[in-house]
Amino acid sequence: MSWSAVTVAPVHDEMVSDLDAVRASYDAVADNYVDMVGDPGPWQRVALEAFAEQVRDVGPVLDAGCGPGWVAGLLHERGVDVSGVDLSPRMVEHARRRHPSIPFDVASVTDLRPAAASLGGVLGWWSWFHLPRGVLREVIGTMAVSLRPGGRLLIATHCGNGELRRARCYGDVPVDWTTHLYQPEDVAAMLTDAGLPVAADIRLPPAHPAGSPALIMCGDKPR
Ligand SMILES: C[S@@+](CC[C@H](N)C(=O)[O-])C[C@H]1O[C@@H](n2cnc3c(N)ncnc32)[C@H](O)[C@@H]1O
């Protein structure tokens, strides 16, 4: 599935003001990111394996914020019909090079309006924490509409209150982005309000002393 055909004009001013800086930042770190970020370990992998098993027979899956595509690659290996989009053209270049049989497009998740009931699954895997609260709620609502009955929305994000400004990342490269921290209860409420009751809620401690705890949450569209 090509996502360049289903993007529409952005509607959320709050997000649009930040997109250029986030895109430029991920373009700048992409080459380092490919070398520095890999397999996230067994607890995160187990969530992806469970997701793959549950969505494989429901319909196509969109990895929205796919980076260099390792998650899409894992799902593809498990027999999932997966495609990816990312805001950063350089990330998409890496994804296409590393996974030539998977379709990847450059797009912001905030611009996507997939057809109603067209997808078996959507991933916001460590990529939606740049979305402020109102925008995240809107994106979850849009993606919920796109899911078929039995479809799943899987989110991995940073837990906490408030937001963090990052100025250097992934090998001390200058970046300019905001990480919005979310409480699990807030994400659960957004999923439930969108008609996706929470089916899995995994909390992981920070991976390093300066980090924040991780939240992995899956909302399921009732059959
Ligand atoms: C920390 S990386 C995670 C990438 C990948 N999901 C992974 O687990 O390796 C965050 C990714 O989200 C992308 N991203 C940020 N905001 C986005 C948006 N509005 N739409 C699509 N992708 C976005 C960035 O370009 C970057 O590739």
The ligand as an SDF file (V2000), in Angstrom:
LIG
                    3D

 27 29  0  0  0  0  0  0  0  0999 V2000
   12.8620    7.3730   17.9680 C   0  0  0  0  0  0  0  0  0  0  0  0
   12.5320    7.1570   16.2620 S   0  0  0  0  0  0  0  0  0  0  0  0
   11.7240    5.5600   16.2490 C   0  0  0  0  0  0  0  0  0  0  0  0
   11.7690    4.9140   14.9060 C   0  0  0  0  0  0  0  0  0  0  0  0
   11.2490    3.4830   14.8620 C   0  0  0  0  0  0  0  0  0  0  0  0
    9.8370    3.4110   15.1670 N   0  0  0  0  0  0  0  0  0  0  0  0
   12.0500    2.5960   15.7740 C   0  0  0  0  0  0  0  0  0  0  0  0
   11.4810    2.0250   16.7350 O   0  0  0  0  0  0  0  0  0  0  0  0
   13.2640    2.4590   15.5660 O   0  0  0  0  0  0  0  0  0  0  0  0
   11.1820    8.2670   16.0060 C   0  0  0  0  0  0  0  0  0  0  0  0
   10.7280    8.3020   14.5480 C   0  0  0  0  0  0  0  0  0  0  0  0
    9.4820    8.9750   14.4670 O   0  0  0  0  0  0  0  0  0  0  0  0
    9.4830    9.7680   13.2980 C   0  0  0  0  0  0  0  0  0  0  0  0
    8.4590   10.7990   13.4540 N   0  0  0  0  0  0  0  0  0  0  0  0
    8.4270   11.8300   14.3280 C   0  0  0  0  0  0  0  0  0  0  0  0
    7.3280   12.5600   14.1690 N   0  0  0  0  0  0  0  0  0  0  0  0
    6.6240   11.9770   13.1470 C   0  0  0  0  0  0  0  0  0  0  0  0
    5.3980   12.2710   12.4820 C   0  0  0  0  0  0  0  0  0  0  0  0
    4.6530   13.3320   12.8160 N   0  0  0  0  0  0  0  0  0  0  0  0
    4.9900   11.4520   11.4860 N   0  0  0  0  0  0  0  0  0  0  0  0
    5.7390   10.3870   11.1080 C   0  0  0  0  0  0  0  0  0  0  0  0
    6.9140   10.0630   11.6940 N   0  0  0  0  0  0  0  0  0  0  0  0
    7.3500   10.8500   12.7000 C   0  0  0  0  0  0  0  0  0  0  0  0
   10.9050   10.2960   13.2320 C   0  0  0  0  0  0  0  0  0  0  0  0
   11.2350   10.7920   11.9590 O   0  0  0  0  0  0  0  0  0  0  0  0
   11.6980    9.0770   13.6510 C   0  0  0  0  0  0  0  0  0  0  0  0
   12.0560    8.2740   12.5460 O   0  0  0  0  0  0  0  0  0  0  0  0
  1  2  1  0
  2  3  1  0
  2 10  1  0
  3  4  1  0
  4  5  1  0
  5  6  1  0
  5  7  1  0
  7  8  2  0
  7  9  1  0
 10 11  1  0
 11 12  1  0
 11 26  1  0
 12 13  1  0
 13 14  1  0
 13 24  1  0
 14 15  1  0
 14 23  1  0
 15 16  2  0
 16 17  1  0
 17 18  1  0
 17 23  2  0
 18 19  1  0
 18 20  2  0
 20 21  1  0
 21 22  2  0
 22 23  1  0
 24 25  1  0
 24 26  1  0
 26 27  1  0
M  CHG  2   2   1   9  -1
M  END
$$$$
